[in-house]
Amino acid sequence: MLDPDHETPRVAKAIDALTIAPDLFQTPAGVYLGLRQAHARLADAHGDADLLAVADLLWAMALKLEDGDARKRSATCAPPSRNCARRCNAAPATRSCAS
């Protein structure tokens, strides 16, 4: 596992970078708050179990974001279009996108 005394500052710095100017980057409030929560938990981490909890939180957030993007993408998929594969990241035979 990672050493909380050596890796935590680097990960915390990365999280700080991701939360700079949320209004400017249009970061959703839930994402911003989740990252700040992960940062706070990271600051309190004292061992592997604490680091795993932070990793679990970040992983759950990533899955939720990915699922949300997939739902948004599938909501735009409808009648066939030549540009479907590019816009929906799927082959035209399996999924079609609205123009």
Rosetta constraint file for C-alpha pairs under 8 A:
AtomPair CA 1 CA 48 HARMONIC 6.31 0.50
AtomPair CA 2 CA 6 HARMONIC 7.94 0.50
AtomPair CA 2 CA 7 HARMONIC 6.37 0.50
AtomPair CA 2 CA 48 HARMONIC 7.11 0.50
AtomPair CA 2 CA 51 HARMONIC 7.84 0.50
AtomPair CA 3 CA 7 HARMONIC 5.84 0.50
AtomPair CA 3 CA 8 HARMONIC 7.59 0.50
AtomPair CA 3 CA 47 HARMONIC 7.52 0.50
AtomPair CA 3 CA 48 HARMONIC 7.78 0.50
AtomPair CA 4 CA 8 HARMONIC 5.07 0.50
AtomPair CA 4 CA 45 HARMONIC 6.68 0.50
AtomPair CA 4 CA 46 HARMONIC 6.35 0.50
AtomPair CA 4 CA 47 HARMONIC 6.21 0.50
AtomPair CA 4 CA 48 HARMONIC 7.61 0.50
AtomPair CA 4 CA 51 HARMONIC 7.38 0.50
AtomPair CA 5 CA 9 HARMONIC 7.76 0.50
AtomPair CA 6 CA 10 HARMONIC 7.74 0.50
AtomPair CA 7 CA 11 HARMONIC 6.36 0.50
AtomPair CA 8 CA 12 HARMONIC 5.93 0.50
AtomPair CA 8 CA 42 HARMONIC 6.61 0.50
AtomPair CA 8 CA 43 HARMONIC 7.39 0.50
AtomPair CA 9 CA 13 HARMONIC 6.06 0.50
AtomPair CA 10 CA 14 HARMONIC 6.41 0.50
AtomPair CA 11 CA 15 HARMONIC 6.29 0.50
AtomPair CA 12 CA 16 HARMONIC 6.11 0.50
AtomPair CA 12 CA 39 HARMONIC 5.88 0.50
AtomPair CA 12 CA 42 HARMONIC 6.98 0.50
AtomPair CA 12 CA 43 HARMONIC 7.64 0.50
AtomPair CA 13 CA 17 HARMONIC 6.21 0.50
AtomPair CA 14 CA 18 HARMONIC 6.37 0.50
AtomPair CA 15 CA 19 HARMONIC 6.40 0.50
AtomPair CA 15 CA 35 HARMONIC 6.49 0.50
AtomPair CA 15 CA 36 HARMONIC 7.70 0.50
AtomPair CA 15 CA 39 HARMONIC 6.53 0.50
AtomPair CA 16 CA 20 HARMONIC 6.42 0.50
AtomPair CA 16 CA 39 HARMONIC 7.74 0.50
AtomPair CA 18 CA 35 HARMONIC 7.94 0.50
AtomPair CA 19 CA 32 HARMONIC 6.21 0.50
AtomPair CA 19 CA 35 HARMONIC 7.17 0.50
AtomPair CA 19 CA 36 HARMONIC 7.63 0.50
AtomPair CA 21 CA 25 HARMONIC 6.41 0.50
AtomPair CA 22 CA 26 HARMONIC 5.64 0.50
AtomPair CA 22 CA 27 HARMONIC 4.85 0.50
AtomPair CA 22 CA 28 HARMONIC 7.70 0.50
AtomPair CA 22 CA 32 HARMONIC 7.03 0.50
AtomPair CA 23 CA 27 HARMONIC 6.44 0.50
AtomPair CA 27 CA 31 HARMONIC 6.61 0.50
AtomPair CA 27 CA 32 HARMONIC 6.34 0.50
AtomPair CA 28 CA 32 HARMONIC 6.31 0.50
AtomPair CA 29 CA 33 HARMONIC 6.03 0.50
AtomPair CA 30 CA 34 HARMONIC 5.95 0.50
AtomPair CA 31 CA 35 HARMONIC 6.15 0.50
AtomPair CA 31 CA 61 HARMONIC 7.39 0.50
AtomPair CA 32 CA 36 HARMONIC 6.23 0.50
AtomPair CA 33 CA 37 HARMONIC 6.07 0.50
AtomPair CA 34 CA 38 HARMONIC 6.16 0.50
AtomPair CA 34 CA 57 HARMONIC 7.96 0.50
AtomPair CA 34 CA 58 HARMONIC 7.85 0.50
AtomPair CA 34 CA 61 HARMONIC 7.31 0.50
AtomPair CA 35 CA 39 HARMONIC 6.13 0.50
AtomPair CA 35 CA 58 HARMONIC 7.54 0.50
AtomPair CA 36 CA 40 HARMONIC 6.20 0.50
AtomPair CA 37 CA 41 HARMONIC 6.19 0.50
AtomPair CA 38 CA 42 HARMONIC 5.97 0.50
AtomPair CA 38 CA 54 HARMONIC 5.72 0.50
AtomPair CA 38 CA 57 HARMONIC 6.84 0.50
AtomPair CA 38 CA 58 HARMONIC 6.99 0.50
AtomPair CA 39 CA 43 HARMONIC 6.20 0.50
AtomPair CA 40 CA 44 HARMONIC 6.54 0.50
AtomPair CA 41 CA 45 HARMONIC 6.16 0.50
AtomPair CA 41 CA 50 HARMONIC 7.60 0.50
AtomPair CA 41 CA 54 HARMONIC 6.46 0.50
AtomPair CA 42 CA 50 HARMONIC 7.50 0.50
AtomPair CA 42 CA 51 HARMONIC 6.81 0.50
AtomPair CA 42 CA 54 HARMONIC 6.42 0.50
AtomPair CA 44 CA 50 HARMONIC 7.93 0.50
AtomPair CA 45 CA 50 HARMONIC 4.94 0.50
AtomPair CA 45 CA 51 HARMONIC 6.13 0.50
AtomPair CA 46 CA 50 HARMONIC 6.30 0.50
AtomPair CA 46 CA 51 HARMONIC 7.88 0.50
AtomPair CA 47 CA 51 HARMONIC 6.40 0.50
AtomPair CA 48 CA 52 HARMONIC 6.01 0.50
AtomPair CA 49 CA 53 HARMONIC 6.25 0.50
AtomPair CA 50 CA 54 HARMONIC 6.45 0.50
AtomPair CA 51 CA 55 HARMONIC 6.17 0.50
AtomPair CA 52 CA 56 HARMONIC 6.01 0.50
AtomPair CA 53 CA 57 HARMONIC 6.23 0.50
AtomPair CA 54 CA 58 HARMONIC 6.24 0.50
AtomPair CA 55 CA 59 HARMONIC 6.00 0.50
AtomPair CA 56 CA 60 HARMONIC 6.06 0.50
AtomPair CA 57 CA 61 HARMONIC 6.28 0.50
AtomPair CA 58 CA 62 HARMONIC 6.19 0.50
AtomPair CA 59 CA 63 HARMONIC 6.24 0.50
AtomPair CA 60 CA 64 HARMONIC 6.20 0.50
AtomPair CA 61 CA 65 HARMONIC 6.14 0.50
AtomPair CA 62 CA 66 HARMONIC 6.07 0.50
AtomPair CA 63 CA 67 HARMONIC 5.98 0.50
AtomPair CA 64 CA 68 HARMONIC 6.05 0.50
AtomPair CA 65 CA 69 HARMONIC 6.24 0.50
AtomPair CA 66 CA 70 HARMONIC 6.18 0.50
AtomPair CA 67 CA 71 HARMONIC 6.14 0.50
AtomPair CA 68 CA 72 HARMONIC 6.14 0.50
AtomPair CA 69 CA 73 HARMONIC 6.02 0.50
AtomPair CA 70 CA 74 HARMONIC 6.06 0.50
AtomPair CA 71 CA 75 HARMONIC 6.07 0.50
AtomPair CA 72 CA 76 HARMONIC 6.76 0.50
AtomPair CA 73 CA 77 HARMONIC 6.73 0.50
AtomPair CA 73 CA 88 HARMONIC 6.11 0.50
AtomPair CA 74 CA 88 HARMONIC 7.37 0.50
AtomPair CA 76 CA 97 HARMONIC 6.03 0.50
AtomPair CA 76 CA 98 HARMONIC 6.02 0.50
AtomPair CA 77 CA 88 HARMONIC 7.08 0.50
AtomPair CA 77 CA 95 HARMONIC 6.85 0.50
AtomPair CA 77 CA 96 HARMONIC 5.32 0.50
AtomPair CA 77 CA 97 HARMONIC 3.78 0.50
AtomPair CA 77 CA 98 HARMONIC 5.53 0.50
AtomPair CA 78 CA 95 HARMONIC 7.81 0.50
AtomPair CA 78 CA 96 HARMONIC 5.44 0.50
AtomPair CA 78 CA 97 HARMONIC 4.82 0.50
AtomPair CA 78 CA 98 HARMONIC 5.01 0.50
AtomPair CA 79 CA 96 HARMONIC 5.68 0.50
AtomPair CA 79 CA 97 HARMONIC 5.81 0.50
AtomPair CA 79 CA 98 HARMONIC 5.40 0.50
AtomPair CA 79 CA 99 HARMONIC 7.95 0.50
AtomPair CA 80 CA 84 HARMONIC 7.05 0.50
AtomPair CA 80 CA 92 HARMONIC 7.22 0.50
AtomPair CA 80 CA 95 HARMONIC 7.82 0.50
AtomPair CA 80 CA 96 HARMONIC 4.53 0.50
AtomPair CA 80 CA 97 HARMONIC 5.78 0.50
AtomPair CA 80 CA 98 HARMONIC 6.79 0.50
AtomPair CA 81 CA 92 HARMONIC 7.61 0.50
AtomPair CA 81 CA 96 HARMONIC 6.21 0.50
AtomPair CA 81 CA 97 HARMONIC 5.87 0.50
AtomPair CA 81 CA 98 HARMONIC 6.59 0.50
AtomPair CA 81 CA 99 HARMONIC 6.37 0.50
AtomPair CA 82 CA 92 HARMONIC 7.53 0.50
AtomPair CA 83 CA 87 HARMONIC 6.26 0.50
AtomPair CA 83 CA 97 HARMONIC 7.59 0.50
AtomPair CA 83 CA 99 HARMONIC 7.99 0.50
AtomPair CA 84 CA 88 HARMONIC 5.72 0.50
AtomPair CA 84 CA 89 HARMONIC 7.50 0.50
AtomPair CA 84 CA 90 HARMONIC 7.13 0.50
AtomPair CA 84 CA 91 HARMONIC 7.28 0.50
AtomPair CA 84 CA 92 HARMONIC 5.73 0.50
AtomPair CA 84 CA 95 HARMONIC 7.40 0.50
AtomPair CA 84 CA 96 HARMONIC 5.38 0.50
AtomPair CA 84 CA 97 HARMONIC 4.92 0.50
AtomPair CA 84 CA 98 HARMONIC 7.78 0.50
AtomPair CA 85 CA 89 HARMONIC 5.13 0.50
AtomPair CA 85 CA 90 HARMONIC 4.80 0.50
AtomPair CA 85 CA 91 HARMONIC 4.98 0.50
AtomPair CA 85 CA 92 HARMONIC 5.56 0.50
AtomPair CA 85 CA 95 HARMONIC 8.00 0.50
AtomPair CA 85 CA 96 HARMONIC 7.72 0.50
AtomPair CA 86 CA 90 HARMONIC 7.39 0.50
AtomPair CA 87 CA 97 HARMONIC 7.16 0.50
AtomPair CA 88 CA 95 HARMONIC 7.70 0.50
AtomPair CA 88 CA 96 HARMONIC 7.61 0.50
AtomPair CA 88 CA 97 HARMONIC 6.59 0.50
AtomPair CA 90 CA 94 HARMONIC 6.79 0.50
AtomPair CA 90 CA 95 HARMONIC 6.06 0.50
AtomPair CA 90 CA 96 HARMONIC 8.00 0.50
AtomPair CA 91 CA 95 HARMONIC 6.25 0.50
AtomPair CA 91 CA 96 HARMONIC 7.97 0.50
AtomPair CA 92 CA 96 HARMONIC 5.49 0.50
